[in-house]
Amino acid sequence: MQTFSRHDLTDLFRSLAERMAAEQSYLAELDGEIGDADHGVAMAGGFAAAARALGEAGGADQTLAQGLTLAASSLHNAVGATTGPLYASALLRAASALGAETQVPLSRLPEVIVAMAEGIAARGQGKPGDKTMVDAWAPAAHAARAGLQAGQPATEVLAAAARAADGAQATRAMMASRGRAARLGPRSVGHLDPGAVSAAALLDSLAHWARRRAEGSRP
């Protein structure tokens, strides 16, 4: 049985941090169109801080929940505005979902997507169609739930969730009703939501990480 351990959690966050660093300029460009252009810096800095904290902690004596809690606090401390609290809430919800285990079957990774989506929705009170990161997380969570119920392999479920998160592209046609972009009203139509785009990138990175892990290579 393939497992997901505290060491794997550090590896995963390093992959997520690398992806956010690679997307930083693009996210800043998107955010500059309807926001204050800081989303790329926030996501890259926040996930880098979380990955660094997990690596420095080592984690030999930590449960997955403790690791996720550490990641949440590190990300929250590094990121201001709304992004930090939203992702901190998401990671804390994921910590509760995995519980006091030092490792879990890899097949439980889709539960993390569901938990994170629930944490974001609960903290931000957002819903699909608001032109926010929920427009990526909600369809991803729906796909993850469906895959879990069908008993599909984790890698297939995560890949389906990542494809569903491409719903971020639909935010171009939406008018923002929450956040800074909402002040633009109809002028927000025609622009992608950077939070949804970064969420889709995170989910894509998670799916690729899990595929490599399942194939037996360290990501």
Backbone as numpy.savetxt, mean C-alpha at the origin, in Angstrom:
# Nx Ny Nz CAx CAy CAz Cx Cy Cz
5.38 -26.02 2.95 4.54 -24.83 2.95 5.41 -23.57 2.95
5.16 -22.69 2.02 5.91 -21.44 1.97 5.37 -20.47 3.01
6.29 -19.75 3.63 5.89 -18.87 4.73 6.33 -17.43 4.47
5.75 -16.55 5.28 6.10 -15.13 5.27 6.56 -14.79 6.67
7.83 -14.43 6.80 8.43 -14.22 8.11 8.73 -12.75 8.36
9.19 -12.48 9.58 9.59 -11.11 9.92 10.74 -10.65 9.03
11.65 -11.56 8.68 12.73 -11.22 7.76 12.16 -10.87 6.38
11.15 -11.62 5.95 10.51 -11.34 4.67 9.85 -9.96 4.69
9.31 -9.58 5.84 8.68 -8.27 5.96 9.68 -7.16 5.64
10.89 -7.30 6.15 11.93 -6.32 5.85 12.25 -6.31 4.36
12.40 -7.49 3.78 12.66 -7.58 2.34 11.55 -6.91 1.54
10.31 -7.18 1.94 9.17 -6.60 1.24 9.21 -5.08 1.29
9.45 -4.53 2.47 9.46 -3.08 2.59 10.61 -2.45 1.82
11.71 -3.16 1.71 12.80 -2.64 0.89 12.38 -2.56 -0.57
11.64 -3.57 -1.02 11.14 -3.56 -2.39 10.13 -2.44 -2.60
9.25 -2.26 -1.63 8.26 -1.18 -1.73 8.94 0.18 -1.74
9.96 0.33 -0.90 10.69 1.61 -0.84 11.39 1.89 -2.16
11.98 0.86 -2.75 12.66 1.03 -4.04 11.66 1.45 -5.12
10.48 0.85 -5.08 9.46 1.20 -6.08 9.00 2.65 -5.90
8.78 3.05 -4.66 8.34 4.42 -4.41 9.43 5.43 -4.80
10.68 5.07 -4.60 11.78 5.95 -5.02 11.78 6.09 -6.55
11.52 4.98 -7.23 11.50 5.00 -8.69 10.33 5.81 -9.23
9.23 5.83 -8.49 8.02 6.54 -8.92 7.97 7.98 -8.42
8.95 8.39 -7.62 8.86 9.68 -6.93 8.62 10.86 -7.88
9.39 10.97 -8.94 9.25 12.11 -9.85 7.89 12.11 -10.54
7.45 10.93 -10.96 6.15 10.84 -11.63 5.02 11.23 -10.69
5.08 10.74 -9.45 4.05 11.08 -8.48 4.05 12.57 -8.17
5.23 13.16 -8.10 5.33 14.60 -7.87 4.71 15.38 -9.03
4.94 14.89 -10.23 4.36 15.54 -11.41 2.84 15.48 -11.36
2.30 14.30 -11.03 0.84 14.16 -10.94 0.28 15.05 -9.85
0.94 15.06 -8.70 0.45 15.84 -7.57 0.56 17.34 -7.85
1.52 17.72 -8.65 1.67 19.12 -9.00 0.51 19.65 -9.81
-0.20 18.74 -10.49 -1.33 19.15 -11.33 -2.57 19.48 -10.50
-2.76 18.78 -9.37 -3.98 18.99 -8.58 -3.72 19.16 -7.09
-2.45 19.14 -6.69 -2.13 19.25 -5.27 -0.92 20.14 -5.05
-0.10 19.75 -4.07 1.07 20.58 -3.75 2.39 19.93 -4.12
2.33 18.90 -4.96 3.52 18.27 -5.55 4.42 17.55 -4.55
3.90 17.21 -3.37 4.76 16.57 -2.37 4.49 15.08 -2.19
3.57 14.52 -2.98 3.20 13.12 -2.75 4.35 12.17 -3.05
5.11 12.45 -4.09 6.24 11.58 -4.42 7.27 11.55 -3.31
7.61 12.72 -2.79 8.57 12.81 -1.69 8.02 12.10 -0.46
6.73 12.28 -0.19 6.12 11.67 0.99 6.16 10.14 0.92
5.78 9.59 -0.22 5.74 8.14 -0.34 7.14 7.54 -0.34
8.05 8.16 -1.06 9.43 7.65 -1.09 10.06 7.75 0.28
9.90 8.89 0.93 10.49 9.08 2.25 9.86 8.20 3.31
8.55 8.07 3.26 7.86 7.27 4.26 8.21 5.80 4.20
8.21 5.23 3.00 8.52 3.80 2.89 10.01 3.54 3.09
10.85 4.50 2.74 12.28 4.34 3.03 12.52 4.32 4.53
11.81 5.19 5.26 11.95 5.23 6.71 11.47 3.93 7.35
10.37 3.39 6.84 9.85 2.14 7.38 10.81 0.99 7.11
11.33 0.92 5.88 12.27 -0.15 5.54 13.54 -0.05 6.37
14.01 1.17 6.56 15.22 1.37 7.36 15.00 0.94 8.81
13.87 1.30 9.38 13.57 0.93 10.77 13.46 -0.58 10.93
12.83 -1.23 9.98 12.71 -2.69 10.05 14.07 -3.35 9.95
14.91 -2.85 9.07 16.24 -3.42 8.92 17.10 -3.22 10.15
17.04 -2.03 10.73 17.84 -1.73 11.92 17.38 -2.53 13.12
16.09 -2.83 13.19 15.55 -3.59 14.32 15.97 -5.05 14.26
16.30 -5.52 13.07 16.69 -6.92 12.93 15.49 -7.83 12.88
14.70 -7.80 13.94 13.45 -8.54 13.95 13.52 -9.97 14.42
14.67 -10.42 14.89 14.80 -11.81 15.31 13.81 -12.17 16.41
13.52 -11.21 17.28 12.62 -11.47 18.40 11.27 -10.78 18.22
10.99 -10.29 17.02 9.74 -9.59 16.78 8.71 -10.45 16.07
7.45 -10.24 16.40 6.37 -10.85 15.65 6.11 -10.00 14.41
5.33 -10.54 13.49 4.96 -9.76 12.32 4.17 -8.52 12.72
3.30 -8.67 13.71 2.52 -7.52 14.17 3.42 -6.43 14.73
4.44 -6.82 15.47 5.38 -5.83 16.00 6.15 -5.15 14.88
6.52 -5.92 13.87 7.22 -5.34 12.74 6.35 -4.35 11.98
5.10 -4.71 11.75 4.18 -3.82 11.05 3.88 -2.58 11.87
3.81 -2.74 13.18 3.59 -1.58 14.05 4.78 -0.63 13.99
5.99 -1.20 13.97 7.19 -0.38 13.83 7.19 0.35 12.49
6.81 -0.36 11.43 6.75 0.26 10.11 5.73 1.40 10.10
4.60 1.18 10.75 3.55 2.20 10.80 4.03 3.46 11.50
4.67 3.29 12.65 5.13 4.46 13.41 6.25 5.19 12.67
7.13 4.44 12.03 8.24 5.06 11.30 7.73 5.84 10.10
6.78 5.27 9.38 6.21 5.94 8.23 5.45 7.20 8.66
4.68 7.06 9.73 3.89 8.19 10.24 4.80 9.34 10.66
5.90 9.02 11.32 6.83 10.05 11.78 7.54 10.75 10.63
7.71 10.03 9.52 8.45 10.58 8.39 7.57 11.38 7.43
6.27 11.14 7.48 5.37 11.73 6.49 4.29 12.56 7.18
4.15 13.78 6.73 3.09 14.63 7.27 1.83 14.53 6.44
1.04 15.59 6.49 -0.21 15.68 5.73 -1.11 14.49 6.02
-1.81 14.00 5.00 -2.76 12.90 5.22 -2.18 11.54 4.91
-1.17 11.49 4.05 -0.64 10.20 3.61 -0.08 9.38 4.76
0.69 10.00 5.64 1.28 9.28 6.76 0.26 8.62 7.65
-0.72 9.36 8.17 -1.73 8.75 9.03 -2.54 7.66 8.33
-2.83 7.84 7.05 -3.62 6.84 6.33 -2.86 5.52 6.21
-1.60 5.59 5.80 -0.83 4.36 5.67 -0.44 3.78 7.02
-0.27 4.62 8.02 -0.02 4.09 9.36 -1.23 3.30 9.84
-2.42 3.83 9.61 -3.64 3.12 9.99 -3.77 1.82 9.23
-3.40 1.84 7.95 -3.46 0.64 7.13 -2.53 -0.45 7.68
-1.32 -0.06 8.03 -0.35 -1.03 8.53 -0.73 -1.56 9.91
-1.32 -0.71 10.73 -1.77 -1.17 12.05 -2.92 -2.16 11.90
-3.79 -1.94 10.93 -4.88 -2.89 10.69 -4.31 -4.21 10.18
-3.27 -4.15 9.36 -2.61 -5.37 8.89 -1.94 -6.10 10.03
-1.36 -5.35 10.97 -0.74 -5.96 12.15 -1.77 -6.75 12.95
-2.95 -6.18 13.11 -4.01 -6.86 13.85 -4.46 -8.12 13.11
-4.46 -8.05 11.78 -4.91 -9.20 10.99 -3.95 -10.37 11.10
-2.65 -10.10 11.12 -1.67 -11.18 11.18 -1.43 -11.69 12.59
-1.65 -10.83 13.58 -1.55 -11.28 14.97 -0.14 -11.53 15.45
-0.05 -12.17 16.59 1.24 -12.37 17.27 1.96 -13.61 16.75
2.24 -13.61 15.46 2.95 -14.72 14.83 4.31 -14.22 14.34
5.30 -15.10 14.42 6.60 -14.74 13.87 6.67 -15.05 12.38
5.80 -15.93 11.93 5.66 -16.20 10.51 4.28 -16.78 10.24
3.80 -16.57 9.03 2.49 -17.09 8.63 2.64 -17.72 7.25
1.69 -18.56 6.84 1.75 -19.08 5.47 1.70 -17.94 4.46
2.44 -18.07 3.40 2.44 -17.05 2.36 1.03 -16.82 1.82
0.20 -17.84 1.92 -1.17 -17.74 1.43 -2.01 -16.70 2.16
-1.51 -16.20 3.29 -2.26 -15.20 4.05 -1.94 -13.76 3.62
-1.00 -13.60 2.72 -0.63 -12.24 2.30 -1.81 -11.44 1.73
-2.73 -12.07 0.98 -3.87 -11.28 0.50 -4.69 -10.66 1.63
-4.64 -11.27 2.82 -5.36 -10.68 3.96 -4.80 -9.30 4.30
-3.52 -9.11 4.01 -2.89 -7.82 4.28 -3.51 -6.73 3.42
-3.79 -7.06 2.15 -4.42 -6.09 1.26 -5.80 -5.70 1.78
-6.57 -6.70 2.18 -7.91 -6.43 2.70 -7.83 -5.55 3.94
-6.94 -5.91 4.85 -6.81 -5.16 6.10 -6.35 -3.73 5.84
-5.39 -3.56 4.95 -4.90 -2.21 4.68 -5.98 -1.35 4.04
-6.74 -1.93 3.13 -7.83 -1.18 2.50 -8.86 -0.76 3.54
-9.16 -1.65 4.47 -10.12 -1.33 5.52 -9.58 -0.23 6.43
-8.29 -0.30 6.75 -7.68 0.71 7.60 -7.70 2.09 6.96
-7.41 2.14 5.67 -7.41 3.41 4.95 -8.82 3.99 4.88
-9.80 3.13 4.55 -11.17 3.61 4.44 -11.70 4.11 5.79
-11.35 3.39 6.86 -11.83 3.78 8.19 -11.21 5.09 8.64
-9.93 5.27 8.38 -9.25 6.49 8.83 -9.66 7.70 7.99
-9.72 7.51 6.68 -10.00 8.64 5.80 -11.46 8.87 5.51
-12.31 7.90 5.87 -13.74 8.00 5.59 -14.01 8.20 4.10
-13.12 7.65 3.27 -13.29 7.79 1.84 -14.05 6.62 1.25
-14.51 6.80 0.03 -15.23 5.74 -0.67 -14.85 5.78 -2.15
-15.06 4.68 -2.87 -14.75 4.68 -4.30 -15.50 5.81 -5.01
-14.82 6.46 -5.92 -15.41 7.56 -6.66 -15.05 8.92 -6.13
-14.39 8.96 -4.96 -13.97 10.24 -4.38 -12.70 10.80 -5.01
-12.06 10.00 -5.87 -10.78 10.38 -6.50 -9.68 10.44 -5.44
-9.49 9.31 -4.76 -8.45 9.17 -3.75 -7.79 7.81 -3.91
-6.87 7.49 -3.01 -6.23 6.19 -3.03 -7.22 5.04 -2.84
-8.38 5.33 -2.28 -9.41 4.30 -2.11 -9.83 3.73 -3.46
-9.72 4.53 -4.51 -10.10 4.05 -5.84 -9.15 2.98 -6.36
-8.03 2.79 -5.73 -7.14 1.67 -6.04 -7.27 0.58 -4.98
-7.31 0.97 -3.71 -7.35 -0.02 -2.63 -8.67 -0.78 -2.58
-9.79 -0.14 -2.84 -11.09 -0.82 -2.74 -11.23 -1.95 -3.76
-10.97 -1.72 -5.06 -11.06 -2.84 -6.00 -10.02 -3.92 -5.75
-8.85 -3.52 -5.25 -7.82 -4.51 -4.92 -8.29 -5.41 -3.78
-8.90 -4.80 -2.76 -9.41 -5.58 -1.63 -10.55 -6.50 -2.07
-11.39 -6.00 -2.96 -12.49 -6.83 -3.48 -11.94 -8.06 -4.20
-10.92 -7.85 -5.03 -10.30 -8.97 -5.74 -9.62 -9.92 -4.77
-8.99 -9.39 -3.73 -8.32 -10.23 -2.74 -9.33 -11.09 -1.99
-10.44 -10.50 -1.59 -11.48 -11.27 -0.88 -12.01 -12.39 -1.77
-12.27 -12.07 -3.02 -12.81 -13.06 -3.95 -11.82 -14.21 -4.14
-10.55 -13.88 -4.27 -9.54 -14.92 -4.45 -9.37 -15.78 -3.22
-9.42 -15.17 -2.05 -9.32 -15.93 -0.80 -10.50 -16.88 -0.65
-11.69 -16.40 -0.96 -12.88 -17.23 -0.84 -12.85 -18.39 -1.82
-12.24 -18.16 -2.98 -12.16 -19.21 -3.99 -11.01 -20.17 -3.74
-10.16 -19.86 -2.76 -9.04 -20.72 -2.45 -7.92 -20.69 -3.48
-7.80 -19.58 -4.19 -6.76 -19.47 -5.20 -5.38 -19.29 -4.56
-4.31 -19.66 -5.26 -2.96 -19.44 -4.74 -2.72 -17.96 -4.46
-1.94 -17.68 -3.44 -1.70 -16.30 -3.03 -1.14 -15.45 -4.16
-0.23 -16.02 -4.95 0.38 -15.22 -6.02 -0.66 -14.80 -7.05
-1.62 -15.69 -7.33 -2.68 -15.35 -8.29 -3.61 -14.30 -7.71
-3.91 -14.43 -6.42 -4.79 -13.46 -5.76 -4.14 -12.08 -5.75
-2.86 -12.04 -5.41 -2.16 -10.76 -5.35 -2.03 -10.13 -6.73
-1.82 -10.96 -7.75 -1.74 -10.43 -9.11 -3.08 -9.86 -9.54
-4.17 -10.56 -9.18 -5.51 -10.07 -9.51 -5.80 -8.76 -8.79
-5.36 -8.68 -7.54 -5.56 -7.45 -6.77 -4.79 -6.29 -7.40
-3.58 -6.57 -7.86 -2.77 -5.53 -8.50 -3.43 -5.06 -9.79
-3.99 -6.01 -10.55 -4.69 -5.62 -11.79 -5.91 -4.77 -11.46
-6.63 -5.15 -10.40 -7.81 -4.40 -10.00 -7.44 -2.99 -9.58
-6.27 -2.86 -8.98 -5.82 -1.54 -8.53 -5.56 -0.59 -9.69
-5.50 -1.14 -10.90 -5.35 -0.27 -12.06 -6.59 0.60 -12.25
-7.59 0.37 -11.39 -8.73 1.27 -11.35 -8.29 2.69 -11.06
-7.06 2.84 -10.62 -6.50 4.18 -10.41 -6.60 5.01 -11.68
-6.52 4.34 -12.83 -6.60 5.07 -14.09 -7.97 5.72 -14.28
-8.99 5.14 -13.64 -10.34 5.70 -13.76 -10.47 7.04 -13.05
-9.52 7.36 -12.18 -9.63 8.63 -11.45 -9.47 9.84 -12.37
-8.95 9.61 -13.55 -8.79 10.73 -14.49 -10.15 11.37 -14.82
-11.18 10.52 -14.88 -12.51 11.02 -15.26 -13.32 11.50 -14.06
-12.78 11.38 -12.86 -13.52 11.74 -11.65 -13.26 13.19 -11.24
-14.25 13.76 -10.55 -14.05 15.06 -9.92 -13.75 14.82 -8.45
-12.67 15.40 -7.97 -12.25 15.18 -6.59 -13.27 15.75 -5.61
-13.57 14.96 -4.59 -14.51 15.43 -3.56 -13.87 15.44 -2.17
-12.60 15.04 -2.10 -11.90 15.04 -0.82 -10.47 15.56 -1.03
-9.89 16.06 0.03 -8.51 16.51 -0.02 -8.31 17.83 -0.73
-7.05 18.18 -0.92 -6.70 19.46 -1.53 -7.28 19.59 -2.93
-7.30 18.48 -3.68 -7.79 18.53 -5.06 -9.26 18.91 -5.14
-10.02 18.66 -4.07 -11.45 18.96 -4.08 -11.70 20.45 -4.29
-10.74 21.27 -3.90 -10.91 22.71 -4.05 -10.92 23.14 -5.52
-10.42 22.27 -6.38 -10.42 22.58 -7.81 -11.77 22.31 -8.45
-12.61 21.51 -7.79 -13.92 21.20 -8.34 -13.81 20.55 -9.71
-14.56 21.03 -10.70 -14.54 20.43 -12.03 -13.16 20.45 -12.69
-12.30 21.35 -12.26 -10.96 21.43 -12.86 -10.08 20.24 -12.48
-10.51 19.45 -11.49 -9.74 18.25 -11.14 -9.98 17.11 -12.12
-11.05 17.21 -12.91 -11.33 16.19 -13.93 -10.26 16.27 -15.01
-9.83 15.10 -15.47 -8.80 15.05 -16.50 -7.41 14.81 -15.95
-7.31 14.67 -14.63 -6.03 14.41 -13.98 -6.12 13.13 -13.15
-5.06 12.35 -13.15 -4.99 11.16 -12.31 -4.79 11.56 -10.86
-5.36 10.78 -9.94 -5.11 11.02 -8.53 -3.78 10.39 -8.14
-2.83 11.15 -7.63 -1.52 10.58 -7.30 -1.58 9.53 -6.20
-2.50 9.67 -5.25 -2.62 8.68 -4.19 -3.06 7.33 -4.71
-3.98 7.35 -5.68 -4.43 6.10 -6.29 -3.32 5.48 -7.13
-2.57 6.32 -7.83 -1.48 5.81 -8.67 -0.38 5.19 -7.81
-0.03 5.84 -6.70 1.01 5.27 -5.82 0.52 3.98 -5.17
-0.77 3.92 -4.84 -1.32 2.69 -4.26 -1.23 1.54 -5.26
-1.56 1.83 -6.52 -1.48 0.80 -7.55 -0.04 0.31 -7.71
0.91 1.23 -7.61 2.32 0.85 -7.72 2.75 -0.03 -6.55
2.28 0.30 -5.35 2.59 -0.52 -4.17 2.03 -1.93 -4.34
0.80 -2.03 -4.80 0.17 -3.33 -4.95 0.84 -4.15 -6.05
1.27 -3.49 -7.10 2.01 -4.17 -8.16 3.35 -4.67 -7.63
4.01 -3.86 -6.83 5.29 -4.26 -6.24 5.11 -5.45 -5.30
4.04 -5.42 -4.51 3.75 -6.54 -3.60 3.52 -7.82 -4.38
2.76 -7.74 -5.47 2.48 -8.92 -6.28 3.76 -9.50 -6.88
4.63 -8.65 -7.37 5.89 -9.13 -7.94 6.80 -9.70 -6.86
6.82 -9.07 -5.70 7.63 -9.59 -4.59 7.17 -11.00 -4.22
5.86 -11.17 -4.09 5.31 -12.47 -3.70 5.60 -13.54 -4.75
5.54 -13.16 -6.02 5.84 -14.11 -7.08 7.28 -14.60 -6.97
8.20 -13.68 -6.77 9.61 -14.07 -6.63 9.82 -14.91 -5.37
9.14 -14.56 -4.32 9.26 -15.32 -3.06 8.73 -16.73 -3.24
7.61 -16.86 -3.92 7.01 -18.18 -4.14 7.88 -19.05 -5.04
8.63 -18.41 -5.91 9.52 -19.16 -6.81 10.82 -19.56 -6.13
10.96 -19.14 -4.86 12.09 -19.61 -4.07 13.29 -18.71 -4.04
13.18 -17.52 -4.65 14.32 -16.60 -4.63 14.01 -15.45 -3.71
15.03 -14.98 -3.02 14.86 -13.81 -2.18 14.70 -12.58 -3.06
13.61 -11.80 -2.86 13.40 -10.61 -3.69 14.54 -9.61 -3.51
